[in-house]
Amino acid sequence: MRREVNSADELRAIVGEPDRYVANKVKDRLSPVQRDWLAHSPLGFVATTDARGRVDVSPKGDPPGFVHVIDDTTIAVPERPGNKRVDGYRNVLERPHVGTLFLICLLAAISFGGIGLLTASRARTTEAVSGIMNFIMLPMWIFSGVFFSSANFPQAVQPFIKALPLTAVNDALRANMLEGASFAALTPQMAIILGWGIVTFFAALKLFRWR
């Protein structure tokens, strides 16, 4: 079915109203949780637009803490030697409106990268890789709260569910973004994610052989 939408009211009538946590997430100043987020972020993206409205997104990265919080409404992002295009800075001079996104999912990416590397170290064909990855990921998709709450499963399997890396990633992201949990409060989940990354990477390095 095709339907043309021409106003915000028509769009809202189709989509509905957002949850109050989502509706109230936009603030005009940094909260303590957001300051903590910036202090632990090794990667960010800065979005700008030029005078013609064309969008540019530039990655910014350094060790965690590279972004300096000047006050509750101002942050400073350092510039490192690069390709010298300075598209974002030229855009800011034309239209001083900037959007930023800072990520802390690097640890999860490393963890699942280790799982993928371990899988590749054991499989000899692409079909085998697909089968092994489905065997590994399917339980996590079912148990880790991706599609429905993991609390619905029996108490006897909860320790197994909590030990899965995808469960730790989901719990950490939800607690931080929806409940405002600090990174210190997320230490158990971060430890599980890091543990999976270390174990799988070292196992893959031990087992991998070029043929």
Protein Blocks (a to p, Z undefined) as FASTA:
>chain_A
ZZddfbfklmmmmnopcdfklmmmpccbdcfklmmmmmmpcbdcdddddfkopacddddd
ddehiaccfblmbccddddddehnommmmmmmmmccdcddddfklmmmmmmmmmmmmmmm
mpcbfklmmmmmmmmmmmmmmmnommbcfklpcfklmmmmmmpmklmmmmmmmmmmmnop
afklmmmmmmmmmmmmmmmmmmmmmmpccZZ
